[in-house]
Amino acid sequence: VEKEDAALAVLDVGSEAIVGVGGLLELSPSFVLAVEAMSFIPLPGALSYGSCHVADGRRCSQLGDADYAPDAGAGDLTVYAAGGIQYRMNPHLTASVGGSAGFLGARGDDFRAMVGVTWSPQPESEARIGRGDKDGDGLPDLSDSCPDDSEDKDGYQDEDGCPDLDNDGDGVLDVDDRCADEPEDRDGYQDDDGCPERDNDNDGIQDVADRCPDDAEDVDGFEDDDGCPDEDNDGDGFPDSQDKCPNEPEKVNGVDDDDGCPDTRTDTGPELTADRISLRANRIEFVGDSTNLTAASRIVLNQVAAILKSRTPDDVSIRIEVHVALGTKSKVARVITAQKRRDKTLSQRRAQVVFDYLVSQGVPVQQITGAVGLGSDRPAGASAPTDPVNDRVDFIRARQGGAP
């Protein structure tokens, strides 16, 4: 630097030792932090190579303090530091931004900013973002639980570096799972879609409280909170869809017994009682001394069959008992004995006819525990053995096993 009276030296640099330290910290496969510090340390003149002269011919070693500008002198101990961030945009292109500042010496900048872009084509086999990320999923191998398998970015545990093929662990792979984050409820209903079906039959009652989870409740005001379709509310054997009185059981009495309503009889047809099927004012009659049923008797037996068919064998079963009047008025014991044998045979044949007729009308065989002919040994009440009132058929309710 020239002044009016003399020149002043601004920078006098000879041999120097350059010492520096730096480092790179990979914040992620895409971002790298870089820092460095550098120092220029002057060496003694004896270690310098060559010679240094100023314009007036003096050697540089002859300069004094007055020959230097302020803050300058022989040698220039300089220290500066720099730092920056690199962003790997793709395997071949990297952008960087940084800055540096001098802390000591005349050569250091107060501050310097730097930006740059580096293009470095990589071989196809090495083309990946970042170092130490073998599977290229964006997670460094150091923190990647599955360094050889890429993370499937689906919002579920994406920070562990492992592909979560079945997020909810229900056995249905996410690619086929309609509810990838909700496990399937294994209950035998649509178990292959991966979604928990909380109400299988869609009747509005959750399966946990639904007694019939696969059959929808029929909302008809009858036990609608149990989740089961009540197809026969009154339990009379007539489905509600065909029952004119779905909440009132049919009374089987020979009057409109197929409509499901408890119709009141106006006649005296057969009726189920505690111990028998009572014929009331009706009789089962045969033509003369034969086993042929009269037409009127068939009508009565049809009504008896209807009563039996309306119940199950476990509920109602009967035993057929047939009696006949004594077929002789003789007082001779031998004649009476012979006649009673004939009466016994006739009553047994008639019992079989009644049995066969009821079965022909649809009564289950197991609902009739027996058909016996009792002959003329048991007159009704105080009647005479030969009284026609003793020609009768009884339908006795039987307990399980056939015991009365």
C-alpha positions in Angstrom: 0.0 0.0 0.0 1.6 3.3 -1.1 1.5 6.3 1.2 3.0 9.7 0.5 6.1 9.1 2.4 6.5 5.3 2.2 4.9 2.0 1.2 3.3 -0.2 3.9 3.2 -4.0 3.8 -0.3 -5.4 4.1 0.5 -9.2 3.9 3.8 -10.9 4.4 3.4 -14.6 4.0 6.3 -17.0 3.9 6.4 -20.8 4.5 3.3 -22.0 6.5 2.0 -25.1 8.1 -1.7 -25.7 7.2 -3.7 -27.7 9.8 -7.3 -28.5 9.5 -10.0 -30.7 10.8 -13.5 -31.5 9.4 -16.3 -34.0 9.5 -19.5 -35.2 7.8 -22.6 -36.2 9.8 -25.3 -38.1 7.9 -28.5 -36.8 9.4 -30.5 -39.1 7.0 -29.7 -40.7 3.7 -30.7 -37.4 2.0 -29.2 -34.8 4.4 -25.5 -34.5 5.4 -24.1 -31.9 7.8 -20.5 -30.8 7.0 -18.1 -28.8 9.2 -14.4 -27.9 9.0 -11.9 -25.7 10.7 -8.6 -24.5 9.0 -5.5 -22.8 10.5 -2.5 -21.3 8.6 0.5 -21.2 10.9 3.7 -19.2 9.8 7.0 -21.0 9.9 10.3 -19.4 11.0 12.2 -17.6 8.2 14.9 -20.2 8.2 12.5 -22.8 7.0 11.4 -20.6 4.1 12.5 -21.4 0.6 13.6 -18.5 -1.8 14.1 -14.8 -1.0 11.7 -11.9 -0.3 12.5 -8.3 -1.3 10.5 -5.1 -1.1 10.4 -2.4 -3.8 13.3 -0.4 -2.3 15.5 -3.5 -2.4 15.4 -4.4 1.3 14.9 -8.0 2.3 11.6 -8.7 3.8 13.4 -9.8 7.0 14.6 -6.2 7.4 11.1 -4.8 7.7 10.1 -3.3 11.0 6.8 -2.7 12.6 6.5 0.7 11.1 6.7 -0.8 7.6 3.4 -2.8 8.1 -0.1 -1.7 7.9 -2.2 -1.8 11.1 -3.1 -5.5 12.1 -0.4 -6.8 9.7 3.1 -8.1 10.4 5.6 -10.7 9.4 3.7 -13.9 8.7 -0.1 -14.2 9.0 -1.6 -16.7 11.6 -5.1 -17.3 10.2 -7.9 -19.4 11.6 -11.4 -19.8 9.9 -14.3 -22.2 10.2 -16.9 -23.3 7.7 -20.1 -25.4 7.9 -23.0 -26.4 5.6 -25.7 -28.8 4.6 -25.8 -31.2 1.6 -29.1 -32.4 0.2 -29.0 -35.5 -2.1 -31.9 -34.7 -4.5 -31.4 -38.0 -6.3 -28.6 -40.6 -6.7 -26.8 -38.3 -9.1 -27.6 -34.7 -8.0 -26.6 -33.0 -4.7 -27.4 -29.4 -3.6 -25.4 -27.7 -0.9 -25.6 -24.5 1.1 -23.0 -23.2 3.7 -21.0 -20.4 5.1 -17.6 -19.6 6.6 -16.0 -17.0 8.8 -12.5 -15.9 9.8 -11.7 -15.7 13.4 -8.0 -14.7 13.2 -5.6 -13.2 10.6 -5.7 -10.7 7.8 -6.8 -13.2 5.2 -10.0 -14.5 6.8 -13.3 -13.2 5.5 -15.7 -11.8 8.0 -18.4 -14.0 6.5 -18.8 -15.9 3.3 -22.0 -17.7 2.0 -21.9 -20.5 -0.5 -24.5 -22.4 -2.6 -23.9 -25.1 -5.1 -25.1 -28.0 -7.1 -23.1 -31.1 -7.8 -23.9 -33.6 -10.6 -22.1 -36.9 -10.3 -23.5 -39.7 -12.4 -23.5 -43.1 -10.6 -23.4 -46.6 -12.0 -26.8 -48.2 -12.1 -25.8 -50.8 -9.6 -24.8 -48.1 -7.1 -27.5 -45.6 -7.9 -29.1 -44.9 -4.5 -29.6 -42.0 -2.3 -27.3 -41.8 0.7 -24.6 -44.1 2.0 -25.3 -47.0 4.3 -28.8 -47.7 3.0 -28.6 -51.0 1.2 -32.4 -51.4 0.6 -32.8 -47.7 -0.5 -35.8 -47.1 1.7 -34.5 -43.8 3.1 -33.5 -45.2 6.5 -29.7 -45.6 7.3 -28.7 -49.2 7.8 -27.6 -48.2 11.3 -31.2 -47.6 12.4 -32.9 -49.9 9.9 -34.2 -53.1 11.5 -34.5 -54.7 8.1 -31.5 -53.3 6.1 -32.0 -55.7 3.2 -35.8 -55.2 2.9 -37.3 -51.9 1.9 -39.9 -50.3 4.3 -43.4 -50.2 2.8 -44.4 -46.6 3.3 -48.0 -46.9 4.4 -48.2 -44.9 7.6 -47.8 -48.0 9.8 -44.5 -48.4 11.7 -42.6 -46.7 8.9 -39.7 -45.8 11.1 -38.4 -49.3 11.7 -37.3 -49.9 8.1 -39.2 -53.2 7.8 -42.0 -54.0 5.3 -45.2 -54.5 7.3 -47.0 -56.9 5.0 -49.9 -57.4 7.5 -50.3 -54.3 9.6 -53.1 -55.6 11.8 -51.7 -59.1 12.2 -54.9 -60.8 11.2 -53.4 -63.2 8.7 -54.8 -61.3 5.7 -52.0 -59.5 3.7 -52.5 -55.8 3.4 -52.7 -56.1 -0.4 -55.9 -58.1 0.1 -57.0 -56.5 3.3 -59.9 -54.1 3.0 -59.2 -52.9 6.6 -55.4 -53.1 6.8 -55.3 -51.5 10.2 -58.2 -53.3 11.9 -57.8 -57.1 12.5 -60.4 -59.5 11.1 -62.7 -61.1 13.7 -62.5 -64.8 13.0 -66.1 -65.9 13.4 -66.7 -67.8 10.2 -68.4 -64.9 8.5 -66.5 -63.1 5.6 -63.2 -63.9 7.2 -61.3 -63.4 4.0 -61.9 -59.6 3.6 -59.7 -58.6 6.5 -62.5 -56.5 8.2 -64.1 -57.1 11.6 -67.8 -57.6 11.1 -69.3 -56.3 14.3 -72.8 -57.2 13.2 -72.7 -60.2 10.9 -76.4 -60.3 10.1 -76.9 -56.5 10.0 -79.9 -56.5 12.3 -78.6 -53.7 14.4 -77.6 -55.9 17.4 -73.8 -56.3 17.9 -72.6 -59.9 17.6 -71.3 -59.8 21.2 -74.9 -59.4 22.4 -76.6 -61.3 19.5 -77.8 -64.9 20.3 -78.1 -65.5 16.6 -75.3 -63.5 15.0 -75.8 -65.1 11.6 -79.6 -64.8 11.4 -81.2 -61.4 11.4 -83.7 -60.5 14.0 -87.2 -60.1 12.7 -88.4 -56.8 14.3 -92.0 -57.5 15.0 -92.4 -56.4 18.6 -91.7 -59.9 20.0 -88.4 -60.5 21.8 -86.6 -58.1 19.4 -83.6 -57.6 21.6 -82.2 -61.1 21.5 -81.0 -60.9 17.8 -82.9 -64.1 16.8 -85.6 -64.3 14.2 -88.7 -65.5 16.0 -90.5 -67.3 13.2 -93.3 -68.7 15.4 -93.9 -66.1 18.2 -96.7 -68.0 19.9 -95.1 -71.5 19.5 -98.2 -73.1 18.0 -96.4 -74.7 15.1 -97.6 -72.1 12.5 -94.9 -69.8 11.1 -95.8 -66.2 11.7 -95.9 -65.6 8.0 -98.9 -68.0 7.8 -100.3 -67.4 11.2 -103.3 -65.1 11.4 -102.8 -64.7 15.1 -98.9 -64.8 15.5 -99.0 -63.8 19.1 -101.9 -66.1 20.2 -101.4 -69.9 19.9 -103.9 -72.0 17.9 -106.3 -74.0 20.0 -106.6 -77.4 18.3 -110.3 -78.3 18.7 -111.4 -79.1 15.2 -112.4 -75.5 14.4 -110.2 -73.8 11.8 -107.2 -75.5 13.3 -105.0 -74.4 10.4 -105.3 -70.6 10.8 -103.1 -70.2 13.9 -105.9 -68.6 16.0 -107.5 -69.8 19.2 -110.9 -70.5 17.8 -113.7 -71.2 20.3 -115.7 -74.4 19.6 -119.5 -74.2 19.4 -119.9 -78.0 19.3 -118.6 -80.9 21.4 -115.7 -82.2 19.4 -112.7 -84.0 20.9 -110.5 -82.1 23.3 -107.1 -82.6 24.8 -107.2 -82.9 28.6 -104.7 -83.7 31.3 -105.1 -87.4 31.1 -106.6 -88.2 27.7 -108.2 -86.9 24.5 -111.8 -86.6 25.5 -114.4 -87.4 22.9 -117.0 -85.7 25.0 -120.4 -86.3 23.3 -118.8 -88.1 20.4 -118.3 -91.9 19.9 -116.1 -94.1 17.8 -118.6 -96.6 16.4 -118.3 -99.7 14.1 -120.9 -101.2 11.8 -122.6 -104.0 13.7 -120.2 -106.5 15.2 -117.6 -105.7 12.4 -114.4 -103.7 12.4 -115.7 -101.2 9.8 -115.7 -97.6 11.0 -118.8 -95.6 10.4 -118.6 -92.3 8.4 -119.3 -90.3 11.5 -116.5 -92.1 13.4 -114.0 -91.2 10.7 -114.8 -87.5 11.1 -114.2 -87.8 14.9 -110.9 -89.6 14.3 -109.8 -86.9 11.9 -110.2 -84.4 14.7 -108.3 -86.7 17.1 -105.5 -86.9 14.4 -105.4 -83.1 14.1 -104.9 -82.7 17.9 -102.0 -85.2 17.9 -100.3 -83.7 14.8 -100.3 -80.3 16.5 -98.1 -81.6 19.2 -94.8 -83.5 19.2 -94.5 -87.1 20.4 -92.5 -85.8 23.4 -95.3 -83.5 24.3 -98.4 -85.7 23.7 -98.5 -89.5 23.1 -101.5 -91.8 23.6 -102.5 -95.4 24.1 -105.6 -96.6 22.3 -107.9 -98.7 24.4 -111.0 -100.4 22.8 -113.8 -102.0 24.9 -116.9 -103.9 23.7 -120.2 -104.9 25.3 -120.5 -108.5 26.4 -121.9 -110.4 23.4 -124.2 -112.7 25.2 -126.9 -112.5 27.8 -126.6 -116.2 28.8 -126.0 -117.0 32.4 -124.1 -120.1 31.7 -120.5 -119.6 32.7 -119.1 -121.7 29.9 -121.0 -119.6 27.3 -119.9 -116.4 29.0 -116.2 -117.5 29.0 -116.3 -118.4 25.3 -118.0 -115.1 24.4 -115.4 -113.1 26.3 -112.7 -114.7 24.3 -114.5 -113.6 21.1 -115.0 -110.1 22.6 -111.3 -109.8 23.3 -110.4 -110.7 19.8 -112.9 -108.3 18.3 -111.7 -105.4 20.5 -108.1 -106.1 19.5 -109.0 -106.0 15.8 -110.9 -102.8 16.3 -107.9 -101.2 18.2 -105.7 -102.1 15.2 -108.2 -100.5 12.8 -108.2 -97.2 14.9 -104.4 -97.3 15.0 -104.0 -97.8 11.3 -106.5 -95.0 10.5 -104.8 -92.4 12.7 -101.4 -93.3 11.1 -103.0 -92.9 7.6 -104.0 -89.4 8.6 -100.4 -88.4 9.3 -100.1 -89.2 13.0 -96.5 -90.3 13.8 -96.3 -94.0 14.8 -94.1 -93.1 17.8 -96.9 -90.9 19.1 -99.1 -94.0 19.7 -97.6 -96.1 22.4 -100.0 -98.9 22.0 -103.4 -100.2 20.7 -105.0 -102.7 23.0 -108.3 -104.5 22.9 -109.7 -105.0 26.5 -112.7 -107.0 25.5 -115.8 -106.9 27.7 -114.0 -107.1 31.0 -114.3 -103.5 32.0 -117.9 -102.2 31.8 -118.4 -98.4 32.0 -119.4 -97.4 35.5 -122.3 -99.4 36.9 -123.7 -100.3 33.5 -124.6 -103.9 32.7 -121.9 -105.8 30.8 -124.2 -106.2 27.8 -125.2 -102.5 27.7 -124.2 -100.9 24.3 -122.6 -98.0 26.2 -119.7 -100.3 26.8 -118.8 -100.2 23.1 -116.2 -97.4 23.4 -112.7 -96.3 22.4 -110.5 -94.3 24.8 -107.4 -92.3 24.0 -105.3 -92.3 27.2 -102.4 -89.9 27.4 -99.2 -91.9 28.1 -96.1 -90.8 29.9 -92.6 -91.4 28.4 -92.0 -95.1 27.9 -95.8 -95.7 27.5 -96.7 -95.8 31.2 -100.1 -94.2 31.9 
